[in-house]
Each structure stands twice: as C-alpha cells, then as structure tokens.
Amino acid sequence: MNLREIDVYGFDYDYTIAVYRKSVNRLIYDLGRDLLVSHLKYPKDITHPEHDYDPRFAVRGLHCDIQKGILLKIDAFHHIQMGTVYRGLNPVPDAEVKELYHGSHVDIESLSGFYGTGPKMYQFMDLFALPEMTLFANVIEFFIRHDIPYDPEYVFYDIKNTISSLHSSGVIHRAIEDNVDSFLIHQPEIATLLKRLSDAGKRLFVITNSAFNFVDKGMRSLVGPEWTSLFDVIITNARKPKFFSESTRHFRQYNPKLGVKTWNKVERLSKGCVYQEGNFNELIKLTDWSGSRVLYVGDHVYTDLADATLKLGWRTGAIIPELEEEVNTINSIEYKKTIVWLTALEVLIGKLQIYEDPESQRIISEWLAERDYLRKLAKTVFNKQFGSIFRTYHNYSYFSRRFKRFADIYMSSVVNLLKYSLNHTFYPHRSALPHEPNFADVLQNHYKRSVQ
C-alpha cells in the first residue's frame, strides 16, 4: 500500500482517535452488573467483591457458545484451542470439549456468521466487550457455585442487552463526559497527525456511532476547540455496520449550538459541519470518495473494516492496542528461548518418529510431553486463560484471520502513522507455504556465509 496514492483519510472515533484507560472497562462492568441486579433481579450477591472485574481474565476475539454457556478461542481453520475453553471461571477438560463438539472442529453453520453475531456463537471483537465477557463468566460461575439452575442463552442475552442499553441510552458516555480526563488517554500526537495530513492537502473525515456531544468533549481535550475545522466531513450516530450495509437512512445535518437536527434535505457535505446517520451510498455520491485512494482506520474488524474494503474498495487500517504488549512479549529473551526450543523439538519429533523401537518411542513420548509443556508456557505468557489474541498453539487465531482479511495494515495506535512519510510504501511479507523453502532463512544463511 503506497501512502502517496492516499488522498482521503477516514477515522473511527472510539479506540481509534480516542483511546481509553482500563478504568472504562471497570466502569462498564460495574454499571452492567448493577443493572442486572436492579432491573432483571439477578442475585444481589454477584456484587460481592469476589465477583469484581478482573482485567486479566478475557482477551478480544473469543467466541461464546451461546447455548452451552462457554467462552472459547478458535483458530483460523475453525479448530478449538484446547485449554482455552471456559465455563464460568474454570477450564472445561479437553475430553469434555471433544465430547461437546464431537472433536475439536466447529462446523461453519455453528460459527458466528459474517459479522460474528451468531446465532449459535457470538464473537467478541470490540474492545468494549472485555468487561462483557468477564461479567458473563462471573455470573455463570456464581450460578454453578450456588447450584442455581440457569439457561446459558438467557444469561448471554440478558448481559448483552444490558450492556448494549448502557451504550444506547448514553449512560456510559455521560459518565465518561463527566470525568473525561480520568478515562481518556491524552495523546498530543493525535493533533499533530491530523494537522500534518490536513496541511498536506489530504481530505479528512470521521464516521462514528457515538453522539456528537460525546465526541466533541473528547476531541476538545485531544485536539482543541477548533477540531471540527480539520475534518472535511463529520458523521456521528452512524449506526455502523448498518451505515455500510443499508441505504435507506439519509443524512441529517446537526446543529451543535441548538442540539437539534435540521429538516432540510442534505445535498452536499460541508467542511466543519456535523451530520448524523446516513449511509455509504450517499457518502460516495456526495464526495466521490471511493476506491483505493481512501484509507479508513478503525478498531472493529466487522463494524469498521469489512464492508469498507469489500463494498467500497477502500484501503483499511486496523487499530489493535494489544499489539504493543504482544510485541514486547515475543521479543523477551524468555519467550524467544521457549519458541526456539519448541520449534527444534517439533523438528526432532517429526524426523525421528520413523524409528519404532521401544527406546526411540520412549524418547519421543518424553519429547511430546515436553512439547505440551512448552506450548502451554508460550500461551500463558500472554494471558493465563486464553493466550495470545493473534495465535493458537501453532495457527493464526480466528481473530487474526478476520483482521488479516479486511485490513491492509494494522498498528497499535493511529499515531504510529507519524513514523512514516506520506510517500511511504508498505510491502507485504512473503509467507512460505509448507511445501516452500523459507527464503528469509535462505537469504540470512547466504549472508552469513558471504561475510565469513
């Protein structure tokens, strides 16, 4: 992807321009849990401190088997990663997992559909979903411990609808607005990036599902009171992914001073003005922003990126905040040692399994046991329960498969774009197929020989 060819830059707001502190997850968890008790009459004891939010429990990209009440991680080929299947706060034994799913493979009809929303399984792709997964696990755990009969499907939808109502009603937004500096990470580089793009003659737009007043409060803190002058188009209350998939709702201009929408038909999108709702067909019609000269950046693989690249042909960038910690972990000496020895061990096992005498088979059995230990060790350094969001033991995770399909580039923060010239070209890395030699290793070995 050549940035020289990008004329238009688009952004999501939440977790793209605005990055939140982890205290937001605790806020969502506490509000959701309290609403379950007050409105749906869940046991009051779920508010006990032992059922508080644990930021170390869940990772993004997990699936929930709605009917079985299980959280699990699935790889790019629909295989379940053993050891990452949880009912409540406890792992489900591998033997039970294989019995429940008739093996370790999840058939395509049971998987979560294009947008990851069921009906049998639901994929948690949103960063705001971390407290939702933890609340689901904690409630299930409470019911199990206290021998309370429950239907997992009821619990799932009670929690999902409760958390959704906190967003749609504006409860979470108002809580953040009231103390924006406590929840929002201040990044002066955001203003630098937007001004750099604007000064270079690039067109800028933002499409967000959040309301204008909420966005305005955050942007004033991040960029300053004149932030709207940097954007050619500002679209709030967009209802993504419906913004990209439906064409029935038209744009309405919003007057921030009066707090009302105008009644006249929107026939042009003006710089510095604010618009609500709308759809991508009208956006393209009114701006002609189509094709690969547009780069749209967002954190949600389905809501932000999938339709933007498949239907519009936009270039897309995925924001994955977890990437920074992931990179730090894989570059640690301890992790490198583990992976190097694990790889060497698997090569040895693969080559020496042809020897079928008892002594050779005994040694191979010991190696297989050590391999299992190393695989678990390599998993738990990322997250004790579910491991890396990017990998299972040896394959890409289903999360990785989806964002690799819909994102041209990915980064931990949108401000990382400041590290590159506006003329920079991102070249894809050639990945070796199983039957191909790893040319990176060949080149490295050739270089070593040449300097000896």
Buried (B, 14 or more C-beta within 10 A) or exposed (E): BEBEEBBBBBBBBBBBBBBBEEEBBBBBBBBBBBBBBEEEEBBEEBBEEEBEBBEEBBBBBBBBBBBBBBBBBBBBEBBBBBBBBBBBBEBBEEEEBBEBBEEBBBEEEBBBBEBBBBEBBBBBBBBBBBBBBBBBBBBBBBBBEEEEEEEBBEBBBBBBEBBEBBBEEBBBBEBBBEEBEEBBBEBEBBBEBBEBBBEEEBBBBBBBBBBBBBBBBBBBBBBEEEBBEBBBBBBBBBBBBBBBBEEEBEBBBBEEEEEEBEEEEBEEBEBEBBBBBBBBBBBBEBBEBBBBBBBBBBBBBBBBBBBBBBBBEBBBBBBBBBBEEBEEBBEEEEBEEBBEEBEEBBEBBEEEEEEEEEEEEEBBEEBBEBBEEBBEBBBEBBBEBBBBBBBBBEBBBBBBBBBBEBBBBBBBBBBBBEEEEEEEEEEEEEEEEEEEEEEEEEEEEEEEEEEE
